[in-house]
Amino acid sequence: MHSLWANEWMFSKSLYKVLCKYEPYTEIDIEDFKKISLVGFPWQQPEKEYMHLTSSDAWWKHAEDILIRGYKELNISEEKAIIYSKEIRSVVSRGESFQLYGDTIEVLQHFMKKGYSNVILSNHIPELLKIVDELGLSPYIIDCISSANVGYEKPNPKIYHYALKKHCGYKDIWMVGDSILADVRGPEHVGIKGVLVRSNIEENVRYYSKDLLGVKEIIV
């Protein structure tokens, strides 16, 4: 899930897509991929630092090991799993793999006109900027920061400090996202106000909107 676009089961769908390319008559379906254990991605342990993975190739080598294990969990041979996993990078880094929400551009434009600078700060893959560009969002943002390129994952305080240092000089700073921990509690710990969107509220939050449109009534 993401507050600007939909990408549920991002890796599961990509694994399935590549499998179907090589084995079009496979009996394995997308639901099988949703059940496998894809454990080891940096955002699953945000308390750690991942400076050794900040190059795209290093990050993807780490990810491919996880994806290979996922394929093998479905009884796909290691030889095939290695080949298939190497294709996931090109599949998942395409803008066409994501679906923009209908209110995304409208809200980004709204805050640009109000004088705000929009920055994307996301736990994501190294090619996040490419995805953002292909989705047509580049004209509405001044920066796009992916955790994969920084070495820290939200809600690790260091990733917020990284963004604050890079964009110092701004006073009225807000974080908008769909994760209570990554987009509300984490930012609050470093003095950033957080707005929770597109999420079922599981605990009390000060600022909440069911979609991005409602954020226009919160940040005024």
C-alpha positions in Angstrom: 0.0 0.0 0.0 1.1 3.6 -0.7 -0.7 6.9 -0.1 -0.1 8.0 -3.8 -0.7 4.8 -5.7 -1.9 1.2 -5.2 0.8 -1.5 -5.2 -0.6 -4.3 -3.0 1.3 -7.5 -3.2 4.0 -5.8 -5.3 6.5 -8.6 -5.2 4.0 -11.5 -5.2 2.4 -10.2 -8.4 5.8 -9.7 -10.0 6.9 -13.3 -9.1 3.7 -14.7 -10.6 4.0 -12.6 -13.7 7.6 -13.8 -14.4 6.6 -17.4 -13.7 3.7 -17.2 -16.2 6.1 -15.8 -18.8 8.3 -18.9 -18.6 5.6 -21.4 -17.6 2.3 -20.2 -19.1 0.5 -23.4 -18.1 1.6 -23.4 -14.5 -0.9 -24.5 -11.9 0.6 -22.1 -9.4 -1.6 -19.0 -9.1 -1.3 -15.6 -7.5 -2.9 -16.7 -4.3 -0.1 -19.2 -3.8 2.5 -16.4 -4.1 0.6 -14.3 -1.5 1.1 -17.1 1.0 4.9 -17.6 0.7 7.3 -16.1 3.1 9.2 -13.2 1.5 11.3 -12.5 4.6 14.5 -10.3 4.6 13.5 -7.0 3.0 15.1 -4.1 4.8 11.7 -2.5 5.7 10.8 -5.6 7.7 13.5 -4.7 10.2 13.7 -0.9 10.2 15.7 -0.7 13.4 18.7 -1.9 11.4 20.9 0.1 9.1 21.5 -1.0 5.5 24.3 1.2 4.3 25.9 -1.8 2.5 22.8 -2.0 0.3 22.6 1.6 -0.9 23.8 0.8 -4.4 21.1 -0.6 -6.7 23.0 -3.7 -7.6 23.8 -4.6 -4.0 20.1 -4.0 -3.0 18.8 -6.2 -5.7 21.4 -9.0 -5.1 20.0 -9.0 -1.5 16.4 -9.0 -2.8 17.0 -11.7 -5.3 18.2 -14.1 -2.6 14.8 -13.5 -0.9 12.9 -14.0 -4.2 14.8 -17.2 -5.0 13.7 -18.7 -1.6 10.1 -17.6 -2.4 10.1 -19.5 -5.7 11.7 -22.6 -4.1 9.0 -22.5 -1.4 6.6 -23.3 -4.3 8.8 -26.2 -5.4 10.3 -24.4 -8.3 13.9 -25.6 -8.9 16.8 -23.4 -7.7 18.1 -23.2 -11.3 14.8 -21.8 -12.5 14.3 -19.6 -9.4 17.7 -17.9 -10.1 16.7 -17.1 -13.7 13.2 -15.9 -12.8 14.3 -13.8 -9.8 16.7 -11.8 -12.0 13.7 -10.5 -14.0 11.8 -9.2 -11.1 13.8 -6.0 -11.0 12.7 -4.9 -14.5 9.1 -5.9 -13.8 8.6 -4.2 -10.4 10.4 -1.0 -11.4 8.0 -0.1 -14.1 5.4 2.6 -13.6 2.8 0.4 -15.2 3.0 -2.0 -12.3 1.4 0.7 -10.1 -2.0 2.4 -10.2 -2.3 6.1 -9.2 -5.2 7.0 -7.0 -7.6 9.4 -8.5 -6.9 12.2 -6.0 -3.1 12.0 -6.1 -2.3 14.7 -8.7 -5.1 17.0 -7.6 -3.8 17.1 -4.1 -0.2 17.5 -5.0 -1.2 20.4 -7.3 -3.2 21.9 -4.5 -0.3 22.1 -2.1 2.1 23.3 -4.8 -0.3 26.3 -5.4 -0.3 26.9 -1.6 3.4 27.2 -1.6 4.3 23.8 -0.2 7.1 21.7 -1.6 6.2 18.0 -2.1 8.8 15.4 -1.2 8.2 11.7 -1.5 9.9 9.7 1.3 9.1 6.0 1.0 10.3 2.6 2.0 10.8 1.3 -1.5 13.1 -0.1 -4.1 16.1 1.8 -5.6 14.2 2.7 -8.8 11.5 4.6 -7.0 12.3 7.9 -8.9 11.9 6.0 -12.2 8.5 4.8 -11.1 7.5 8.3 -10.0 8.5 9.7 -13.3 6.7 7.1 -15.3 3.6 7.7 -13.3 3.7 11.4 -14.2 4.4 12.7 -10.7 7.8 14.4 -11.3 6.3 17.9 -12.1 4.6 17.9 -8.7 7.5 17.1 -6.4 10.9 18.6 -5.6 12.5 15.4 -4.4 12.0 11.6 -4.2 13.8 9.7 -1.5 13.8 5.9 -1.4 14.9 4.1 1.7 16.9 1.7 -0.5 19.2 4.6 -1.6 19.6 6.0 1.9 20.2 2.9 4.0 17.5 3.5 6.6 13.9 2.5 6.7 10.9 4.3 8.2 10.3 4.5 11.1 14.0 4.6 11.8 14.6 8.2 13.0 17.7 8.5 10.8 15.7 8.5 7.6 13.6 11.4 8.8 16.7 13.3 9.9 18.2 12.6 6.5 15.2 14.2 4.8 15.1 17.1 7.2 18.8 17.8 6.7 18.5 17.6 2.9 15.5 20.0 3.0 16.4 22.3 5.9 14.8 25.7 5.9 11.2 24.5 5.8 9.2 25.2 8.9 5.7 23.8 8.4 6.6 20.1 7.7 4.0 17.4 7.4 4.2 13.6 6.7 1.3 12.0 4.9 1.0 8.3 4.6 -0.9 5.1 5.3 1.2 3.6 8.1 0.7 4.6 11.7 4.3 3.7 12.6 6.1 4.9 9.5 4.1 8.0 8.7 2.7 9.2 12.0 4.5 7.9 15.1 8.0 7.9 13.6 7.7 11.4 12.2 6.2 12.7 15.5 9.3 11.5 17.3 11.5 13.9 15.3 9.0 16.8 15.4 7.1 16.2 12.1 3.4 16.2 12.1 1.9 13.1 10.6 -1.4 12.6 8.8 -2.8 9.0 8.4 -4.6 8.3 5.2 -6.1 5.3 3.4 -5.8 3.1 6.5 -8.1 1.5 9.0 -7.5 3.4 12.3 -6.3 1.0 14.9 -5.4 3.6 17.5 -6.0 7.2 18.1 -4.2 9.6 15.8 -4.6 13.4 15.8 -4.8 13.8 12.0 -6.7 11.3 9.8 -8.3 11.3 6.4 -9.8 8.4 4.5 -8.2 9.7 1.3 -5.8 12.5 0.2 -8.6 14.9 -0.6 -9.3 15.3 3.1 -5.8 16.3 3.7 -6.6 19.7 2.1 -8.9 20.3 5.1 -6.2 19.3 7.6 -3.2 21.2 6.3 -4.6 24.7 5.7 
